[in-house]
Each structure stands twice: as structure tokens, then as C-alpha cells.
Amino acid sequence: DGQCLTGMDIVSSAHDFRASQVFLFSCHSMPQRISSAQDQLGLAGTFLNRGVACVGASLWECDVAEFTALAEAMQQAPDDLESVAQVWSNKLRELSQEFTTPLQRFAFVGCFMLYAGD
């Protein structure tokens, strides 16, 4: 309906985010705008501050198959951050195998980030 999620939405939410999995994938459906100082910190940092253990994110738009593959792999990952990071890395390597040159693989994998909390 034309609304976008802001940092203040997350901060003011009554939801307990500690058991949540959060994935932020870029898209071009809405122009970016910062409406408050909290938004400057970024959504990933705001989710981490609310207790999410880790946030998966993409700098670039990714397709539904890539998102689904990453999300399904992360749902199967053990709860400790080291295991989560390993699952994330392994799945990105697997997804990047379709590219023929090392530079293409680097560009693909380099656009994904995994933010971890304490």
C-alpha cells in the first residue's frame, strides 16, 4: 500500500524479535528515504538492537529463487552464530556456482551480508 518499514517502526514495535529470523533484500519498489535519525542507523542494526541474533541482507535486488534458497538454508541452521555464518557462506558459494568467472562469483557473493549481534 505504498508504506515502507522504518527504524522507528521496529523500535516502537511490541513484537519480541529475539526468536526472529530477519532477511532484508533490496528492491526497486520504493524510493529510499530517511525520515528520522534512527533510520540512519539502518534496519539491520535496529533489528540487532531489538534482539535478533543475525540479519541476512543483500545490497542488490535478488531473485525469488535466491531468496528462497538462502531463507530455507538459514531456517535449517543451528542456533549458534558460527553455524549460521557457515550455512550462509556455504549457500552463497553454492548459488554462485552458476557464474563462469571468479569475478562474477565475487560480485555475486560480495553483495550479500550477514550481520551478527552480541
Disulfide bonds with the S-S distance in Angstrom:
none
